[in-house]
């Protein structure tokens, strides 16, 4: 971009799942996932409003491969709401893996949205469960606060960041994705599919240095 995006009081940074299990050494490590943490810290200093999301699964969650005898992580099954990727057990409530990375330093975050806590349904998006019908309440919260433009970054670009971007657009928010402050898993072409989707839903896909 030639001109930097100026942050206003109607903008919000949505910092997605900067948790131990998604960083190197975690149960579902995103390659170089820890690299987003200092970038999120840097970005958060520019925003008056920051929301964090946190994967928060009960033990035995249906999205875990271990809950389906004979299945392995990263296989896809069909459930009531459609395709579901099966994951290693991760971000189990109250475990160290579910905690935010120790270097995350965003004391001014106004809200933490916990998702994936319903045992029978997964939740990538910060706005809806994976059935695309059950809301988290985040959209109403943002509207009540008068926030209109959502900047997204974090883990993983091709799942929780991308799905949150799509649903923010669906709710009528302006969407900006900060790609170089995100990292991807890339399961079966998921990264390419997400990038194609972002062309449709995002006002802009930018870098950290494009944010004034």
C-alpha positions as CSV (number, residue, x, y, z in Angstrom):
1,X,0.0,0.0,0.0
2,X,1.2,3.5,-0.7
3,X,-0.9,5.2,2.0
4,X,-1.1,3.8,5.5
5,X,-4.4,3.0,7.1
6,X,-5.2,5.4,9.8
7,X,-6.8,3.9,13.0
8,X,-9.8,5.6,14.5
9,X,-11.9,5.1,17.6
10,X,-14.4,3.0,15.5
11,X,-11.8,0.4,14.7
12,X,-11.1,-2.8,16.6
13,X,-8.2,-5.2,16.5
14,X,-9.3,-8.9,16.7
15,X,-6.2,-10.8,17.9
16,X,-7.0,-14.5,17.1
17,X,-5.9,-17.4,19.3
18,X,-2.3,-16.5,20.3
19,X,-2.2,-19.6,22.5
20,X,0.6,-22.0,23.5
21,X,-0.9,-25.0,21.7
22,X,-0.8,-23.1,18.4
23,X,2.8,-22.1,18.8
24,X,6.0,-24.3,18.3
25,X,6.0,-27.1,20.9
26,X,2.2,-27.0,21.2
27,X,-0.3,-29.8,20.5
28,X,-1.4,-28.1,17.2
29,X,1.5,-26.0,16.4
30,X,1.1,-23.6,13.5
31,X,4.5,-23.2,11.7
32,X,6.2,-20.1,13.1
33,X,3.1,-19.3,15.1
34,X,5.1,-17.7,17.8
35,X,6.2,-15.0,15.4
36,X,2.8,-13.4,15.5
37,X,3.0,-12.6,19.2
38,X,5.3,-9.6,19.1
39,X,3.5,-8.3,16.0
40,X,0.2,-8.5,17.9
41,X,1.7,-6.6,20.8
42,X,3.0,-3.9,18.4
43,X,-0.4,-3.6,16.6
44,X,-2.4,-3.5,19.9
45,X,-0.5,-0.3,20.9
46,X,-2.1,1.5,17.9
47,X,-5.7,0.6,18.7
48,X,-8.1,2.0,21.3
49,X,-10.1,-1.3,21.1
50,X,-8.7,-4.8,21.2
51,X,-10.5,-8.1,21.5
52,X,-8.7,-11.4,22.0
53,X,-10.1,-14.9,21.1
54,X,-9.2,-18.1,22.9
55,X,-9.9,-21.7,21.8
56,X,-11.4,-23.3,24.9
57,X,-12.3,-26.9,24.3
58,X,-13.6,-29.4,26.9
59,X,-11.8,-32.8,27.0
60,X,-13.2,-35.2,24.5
61,X,-14.3,-32.5,22.1
62,X,-15.9,-33.8,18.9
63,X,-13.2,-32.1,16.8
64,X,-10.5,-34.2,18.3
65,X,-9.3,-37.2,16.3
66,X,-9.0,-39.1,19.6
67,X,-12.8,-38.9,20.0
68,X,-13.3,-40.9,16.8
69,X,-11.8,-44.4,16.9
70,X,-9.8,-45.3,13.9
71,X,-9.4,-41.7,12.8
72,X,-6.2,-39.7,12.6
73,X,-5.5,-35.9,13.0
74,X,-6.1,-33.9,9.9
75,X,-8.6,-36.3,8.4
76,X,-11.9,-34.8,7.5
77,X,-15.3,-36.3,8.5
78,X,-18.8,-35.2,7.8
79,X,-20.9,-34.1,10.8
80,X,-24.4,-32.5,11.1
81,X,-23.2,-29.1,10.0
82,X,-20.9,-30.3,7.2
83,X,-17.2,-31.2,6.8
84,X,-15.1,-31.2,10.0
85,X,-11.3,-31.5,10.1
86,X,-10.2,-33.7,13.0
87,X,-7.4,-32.2,15.1
88,X,-5.0,-33.4,17.8
89,X,-6.3,-32.7,21.3
90,X,-5.5,-29.0,21.9
91,X,-6.5,-26.0,23.9
92,X,-8.2,-28.0,26.6
93,X,-9.8,-25.8,29.2
94,X,-7.6,-25.0,32.1
95,X,-4.4,-26.5,30.6
96,X,-1.2,-24.7,29.9
97,X,-1.7,-25.3,26.1
98,X,-4.9,-23.2,26.3
99,X,-3.2,-20.3,27.9
100,X,-2.1,-17.2,25.9
101,X,1.6,-17.2,24.9
102,X,3.7,-15.9,27.8
103,X,5.1,-13.0,25.6
104,X,1.6,-11.7,24.7
105,X,1.4,-8.3,26.3
106,X,-1.9,-6.6,25.6
107,X,-3.1,-5.3,29.0
108,X,-5.7,-3.1,27.3
109,X,-7.7,-5.8,25.7
110,X,-11.4,-5.2,26.5
111,X,-12.8,-8.6,25.9
112,X,-11.8,-12.3,25.6
113,X,-14.1,-14.4,23.4
114,X,-13.8,-18.1,24.3
115,X,-14.9,-20.4,21.5
116,X,-15.2,-24.1,20.9
117,X,-16.5,-24.8,24.4
118,X,-19.6,-26.7,23.2
119,X,-18.5,-30.4,23.1
120,X,-20.6,-31.3,20.0
121,X,-19.6,-28.4,17.7
122,X,-16.3,-26.8,16.7
123,X,-15.9,-23.0,16.4
124,X,-13.3,-21.4,14.2
125,X,-14.9,-18.0,13.8
126,X,-15.1,-15.4,16.6
127,X,-18.6,-14.6,15.4
128,X,-20.3,-18.0,14.9
129,X,-19.9,-21.7,15.7
130,X,-19.1,-23.9,12.7
131,X,-22.8,-24.4,12.0
132,X,-22.8,-20.7,10.8
133,X,-26.0,-20.2,12.9
134,X,-25.0,-20.2,16.6
135,X,-23.6,-16.7,17.4
136,X,-20.9,-16.0,19.9
137,X,-22.4,-12.5,20.7
138,X,-19.3,-10.7,19.4
139,X,-21.2,-8.9,16.6
140,X,-23.7,-7.4,19.0
141,X,-20.9,-6.4,21.4
142,X,-19.0,-4.5,18.6
143,X,-22.2,-2.8,17.4
144,X,-23.1,-1.7,21.0
145,X,-19.7,-0.1,21.2
146,X,-20.0,1.7,17.9
147,X,-17.2,-0.2,16.3
148,X,-17.4,-0.5,12.5
149,X,-14.1,-1.8,11.1
150,X,-12.4,-5.0,12.2
151,X,-8.7,-5.7,11.8
152,X,-7.8,-9.3,12.1
153,X,-4.5,-11.1,12.8
154,X,-3.3,-14.2,14.6
155,X,-3.6,-18.0,14.3
156,X,-4.3,-19.6,12.0
157,X,-4.9,-17.5,8.9
158,X,-6.6,-20.3,7.0
159,X,-9.0,-21.3,9.8
160,X,-9.9,-19.0,12.7
161,X,-8.6,-15.8,11.2
162,X,-10.2,-16.4,7.8
163,X,-13.5,-17.7,9.1
164,X,-13.7,-14.7,11.4
165,X,-13.1,-12.3,8.5
166,X,-15.9,-13.9,6.5
167,X,-18.3,-13.7,9.3
168,X,-17.3,-10.1,10.2
169,X,-18.1,-9.2,6.5
170,X,-21.4,-11.2,6.8
171,X,-22.3,-9.0,9.8
172,X,-21.7,-5.9,7.8
173,X,-18.4,-4.8,9.3
174,X,-15.6,-3.5,7.2
175,X,-12.8,-6.1,7.2
176,X,-9.0,-5.7,7.1
177,X,-6.7,-8.7,7.4
178,X,-3.1,-8.1,8.5
179,X,-1.5,-11.1,6.7
180,X,2.0,-10.8,7.9
181,X,0.9,-10.8,11.5
182,X,-0.8,-14.2,10.9
183,X,0.4,-17.7,10.1
184,X,-1.3,-20.6,8.4
185,X,-1.6,-24.4,8.9
186,X,-2.5,-25.1,5.2
187,X,-4.4,-28.4,5.3
188,X,-5.5,-29.7,1.9
189,X,-5.2,-26.3,0.2
190,X,-6.9,-24.4,3.0
191,X,-4.5,-21.4,2.6
192,X,-5.2,-20.9,-1.1
193,X,-9.0,-21.2,-0.4
194,X,-8.7,-18.6,2.3
195,X,-6.8,-16.2,0.2
196,X,-9.5,-16.5,-2.5
197,X,-12.2,-15.8,0.1
198,X,-10.4,-12.8,1.4
199,X,-10.5,-11.2,-2.0
200,X,-14.3,-11.3,-1.7
201,X,-14.8,-10.2,1.9
202,X,-11.8,-8.0,2.9
203,X,-11.6,-4.4,2.2
204,X,-7.9,-4.8,2.3
205,X,-5.2,-7.4,3.0
206,X,-2.3,-5.5,4.5
207,X,0.9,-5.8,6.4
208,X,1.8,-4.5,9.9
209,X,3.7,-1.6,8.4
210,X,0.6,-0.5,6.5
211,X,-1.2,0.3,9.7
212,X,-0.5,3.9,10.8
